[in-house]
Amino acid sequence: MHAQITIPGFYRVIKGDEVTSSIAFNLGRKESDLSYYSDKELDEMANTDDASFKVLNGTAKNLTEQIAANLAGQPLWRYFLWITLFCFLLEITVLRFWRRAKIKKEKQG
């Protein structure tokens, strides 16, 4: 059958006047290769700088949590809240000392 089909595509299997099933053929046998990467090979590929995927391990419940965490990303709002509070306190401190310095300068001058 390999030598008979020279064009890749979907073919119908006909018995008499009835279509019994459909078959797909690829010319490139590499597409039909069912070999797969081992866990170690996947981990090595995922740990490279240009990897566009992550390997997740765990139970179904743990896996769901990992996927949700990856979709949500790193929540940064807490950091920005602390930075905002720090800047606010810094501004209050600067204004107090600036006002005191301004009052001292007016008394001296």
PASEBA-1860 file (N, C-alpha, C; in nm, 3 decimals):
! residues 109
1> MHAQITIP> 0.081/-0.118/0.000/0.000/0.000/0.000/0.087/0.126/0.000 ~ 0.207/0.120/0.060/0.294/0.237/0.066/0.335/0.283/-0.073 ~ 0.362/0.192/-0.161/0.406/0.230/-0.295/0.289/0.274/-0.383 ~ 0.167/0.237/-0.348/0.051/0.271/-0.429/0.004/0.414/-0.408 ~ 0.016/0.465/-0.288/-0.031/0.600/-0.258/0.088/0.695/-0.264 ~ 0.081/0.794/-0.355/0.191/0.889/-0.371/0.152/1.031/-0.333 ~ 0.025/1.055/-0.303/-0.022/1.188/-0.265/-0.079/1.181/-0.124 ~ -0.028/1.265/-0.031/-0.082/1.263/0.105/-0.225/1.318/0.108
9> GFYRVIKG> -0.303/1.268/0.202/-0.439/1.319/0.215/-0.531/1.219/0.281 ~ -0.660/1.249/0.276/-0.762/1.162/0.333/-0.824/1.079/0.221 ~ -0.840/0.951/0.246/-0.898/0.860/0.148/-1.014/0.785/0.211 ~ -1.116/0.758/0.127/-1.231/0.680/0.173/-1.213/0.535/0.133 ~ -1.248/0.447/0.225/-1.246/0.304/0.197/-1.389/0.267/0.156 ~ -1.402/0.218/0.032/-1.533/0.187/-0.023/-1.544/0.038/-0.045 ~ -1.653/-0.017/0.003/-1.683/-0.159/-0.017/-1.816/-0.165/-0.092 ~ -1.808/-0.200/-0.218/-1.928/-0.198/-0.302/-1.965/-0.054/-0.330
17> DEVTSSIA> -2.086/-0.015/-0.291/-2.130/0.124/-0.307/-2.128/0.199/-0.174 ~ -2.078/0.137/-0.070/-2.084/0.194/0.065/-1.945/0.236/0.113 ~ -1.937/0.357/0.172/-1.812/0.405/0.232/-1.804/0.343/0.372 ~ -1.701/0.263/0.394/-1.689/0.194/0.523/-1.608/0.275/0.625 ~ -1.507/0.350/0.580/-1.427/0.431/0.672/-1.342/0.529/0.593 ~ -1.267/0.608/0.666/-1.173/0.703/0.605/-1.034/0.678/0.661 ~ -0.934/0.701/0.578/-0.795/0.681/0.618/-0.715/0.804/0.574 ~ -0.619/0.843/0.656/-0.530/0.954/0.621/-0.389/0.899/0.602
25> FNLGRKES> -0.322/0.947/0.498/-0.184/0.905/0.470/-0.094/1.027/0.462 ~ 0.025/1.015/0.521/0.129/1.118/0.514/0.246/1.060/0.437 ~ 0.306/1.143/0.354/0.425/1.096/0.284/0.546/1.101/0.375 ~ 0.557/1.207/0.453/0.668/1.218/0.547/0.644/1.123/0.664 ~ 0.723/1.021/0.677/0.701/0.922/0.783/0.733/0.978/0.921 ~ 0.803/1.091/0.925/0.836/1.150/1.053/0.709/1.197/1.127 ~ 0.606/1.238/1.052/0.480/1.279/1.114/0.409/1.163/1.181 ~ 0.433/1.044/1.134/0.368/0.926/1.190/0.450/0.860/1.300
33> DLSYYSDK> 0.565/0.918/1.331/0.651/0.861/1.434/0.587/0.882/1.571 ~ 0.563/0.776/1.645/0.495/0.784/1.774/0.591/0.783/1.893 ~ 0.720/0.804/1.868/0.813/0.810/1.980/0.794/0.943/2.053 ~ 0.831/0.949/2.179/0.810/1.067/2.261/0.931/1.090/2.350 ~ 0.936/1.210/2.407/1.048/1.246/2.494/1.029/1.186/2.633 ~ 1.140/1.156/2.697/1.134/1.107/2.835/1.115/1.226/2.929 ~ 1.083/1.198/3.056/1.067/1.305/3.155/1.194/1.387/3.168 ~ 1.308/1.319/3.167/1.436/1.387/3.181/1.462/1.480/3.062
41> ELDEMANT> 1.432/1.433/2.940/1.453/1.515/2.821/1.361/1.638/2.823 ~ 1.236/1.620/2.865/1.145/1.733/2.873/1.192/1.836/2.975 ~ 1.239/1.788/3.091/1.290/1.881/3.193/1.411/1.958/3.141 ~ 1.499/1.891/3.069/1.617/1.959/3.014/1.576/2.065/2.912 ~ 1.479/2.033/2.827/1.433/2.131/2.727/1.360/2.248/2.793 ~ 1.285/2.221/2.899/1.209/2.327/2.967/1.299/2.421/3.045 ~ 1.417/2.375/3.085/1.507/2.456/3.165/1.602/2.542/3.082 ~ 1.587/2.543/2.951/1.670/2.629/2.868/1.610/2.769/2.866
49> DDASFKVL> 1.692/2.867/2.826/1.647/3.007/2.825/1.539/3.034/2.722 ~ 1.542/2.962/2.610/1.445/2.989/2.504/1.324/2.895/2.506 ~ 1.303/2.826/2.617/1.189/2.735/2.627/1.058/2.814/2.636 ~ 0.959/2.769/2.561/0.829/2.837/2.562/0.724/2.753/2.634 ~ 0.769/2.659/2.717/0.676/2.574/2.790/0.733/2.539/2.926 ~ 0.646/2.491/3.015/0.683/2.447/3.148/0.637/2.305/3.167 ~ 0.712/2.227/3.244/0.672/2.091/3.278/0.611/2.095/3.418 ~ 0.486/2.052/3.430/0.416/2.051/3.558/0.403/1.908/3.606
57> NGTAKNLT> 0.435/1.884/3.731/0.423/1.750/3.789/0.330/1.757/3.908 ~ 0.255/1.652/3.930/0.171/1.648/4.049/0.040/1.577/4.027 ~ -0.041/1.579/4.131/-0.173/1.517/4.125/-0.268/1.608/4.048 ~ -0.387/1.559/4.021/-0.485/1.636/3.944/-0.521/1.766/4.017 ~ -0.543/1.760/4.148/-0.578/1.881/4.222/-0.460/1.978/4.224 ~ -0.342/1.927/4.251/-0.221/2.009/4.254/-0.195/2.067/4.115 ~ -0.218/1.989/4.012/-0.196/2.034/3.875/-0.290/2.148/3.840 ~ -0.414/2.139/3.884/-0.511/2.247/3.861/-0.465/2.375/3.929
65> EQIAANLA> -0.414/2.364/4.050/-0.364/2.482/4.121/-0.242/2.541/4.050 ~ -0.153/2.456/4.000/-0.035/2.503/3.928/-0.074/2.577/3.801 ~ -0.171/2.523/3.729/-0.215/2.589/3.605/-0.278/2.723/3.638 ~ -0.361/2.728/3.740/-0.425/2.853/3.780/-0.319/2.957/3.821 ~ -0.217/2.913/3.893/-0.110/3.005/3.935/-0.032/3.057/3.814 ~ -0.008/2.971/3.716/0.064/3.014/3.595/-0.019/3.112/3.514 ~ -0.150/3.092/3.510/-0.235/3.184/3.434/-0.248/3.318/3.504 ~ -0.253/3.316/3.638/-0.268/3.440/3.714/-0.138/3.520/3.716
73> GQPLWRYF> -0.027/3.454/3.708/0.100/3.524/3.715/0.136/3.559/3.858 ~ 0.236/3.643/3.873/0.281/3.686/4.005/0.202/3.808/4.048 ~ 0.126/3.797/4.158/0.050/3.914/4.203/0.146/4.020/4.259 ~ 0.148/4.136/4.195/0.241/4.242/4.233/0.175/4.354/4.312 ~ 0.045/4.348/4.333/-0.024/4.459/4.397/0.028/4.485/4.538 ~ 0.068/4.380/4.609/0.120/4.400/4.746/0.248/4.483/4.744 ~ 0.335/4.455/4.649/0.460/4.530/4.638/0.431/4.677/4.607 ~ 0.340/4.701/4.515/0.307/4.839/4.480/0.240/4.912/4.596
81> LWITLFCF> 0.161/4.841/4.673/0.100/4.902/4.790/0.206/4.946/4.890 ~ 0.305/4.862/4.918/0.413/4.897/5.010/0.496/5.012/4.956 ~ 0.524/5.010/4.826/0.600/5.120/4.766/0.523/5.250/4.778 ~ 0.392/5.245/4.755/0.308/5.365/4.767/0.309/5.419/4.910 ~ 0.294/5.330/5.007/0.296/5.374/5.147/0.432/5.434/5.183 ~ 0.539/5.372/5.136/0.673/5.425/5.163/0.689/5.565/5.103 ~ 0.644/5.583/4.979/0.654/5.714/4.915/0.570/5.818/4.987 ~ 0.452/5.777/5.032/0.365/5.867/5.107/0.431/5.912/5.236
89> LLEITVLR> 0.489/5.819/5.311/0.559/5.853/5.436/0.681/5.939/5.408 ~ 0.751/5.910/5.301/0.867/5.990/5.263/0.825/6.133/5.229 ~ 0.714/6.148/5.159/0.664/6.282/5.126/0.625/6.359/5.251 ~ 0.557/6.293/5.344/0.520/6.359/5.470/0.644/6.404/5.545 ~ 0.745/6.318/5.552/0.869/6.351/5.622/0.939/6.470/5.555 ~ 0.949/6.469/5.424/1.015/6.578/5.352/0.940/6.709/5.374 ~ 0.807/6.705/5.367/0.728/6.828/5.386/0.744/6.884/5.527 ~ 0.751/6.798/5.626/0.769/6.845/5.765/0.903/6.915/5.781
97> FWRRAKIK> 1.009/6.848/5.735/1.141/6.908/5.751/1.157/7.031/5.663 ~ 1.096/7.032/5.548/1.105/7.147/5.458/1.034/7.267/5.521 ~ 0.917/7.240/5.580/0.842/7.347/5.647/0.922/7.402/5.765 ~ 0.982/7.314/5.845/1.064/7.360/5.959/1.183/7.441/5.911 ~ 1.246/7.394/5.805/1.362/7.466/5.752/1.319/7.602/5.698 ~ 1.203/7.607/5.635/1.152/7.733/5.579/1.118/7.831/5.691 ~ 1.058/7.782/5.798/1.023/7.867/5.913/1.150/7.919/5.979 ~ 1.253/7.835/5.997/1.380/7.877/6.056/1.446/7.985/5.970
105> KEKQG> 1.440/7.966/5.839/1.503/8.062/5.749/1.432/8.197/5.755 ~ 1.299/8.194/5.768/1.224/8.320/5.777/1.253/8.392/5.908 ~ 1.270/8.318/6.018/1.300/8.379/6.147/1.440/8.441/6.145 ~ 1.532/8.376/6.075/1.670/8.427/6.069/1.681/8.545/5.975 ~ 1.604/8.546/5.872/1.620/8.648/5.768/1.528/8.758/5.778
END
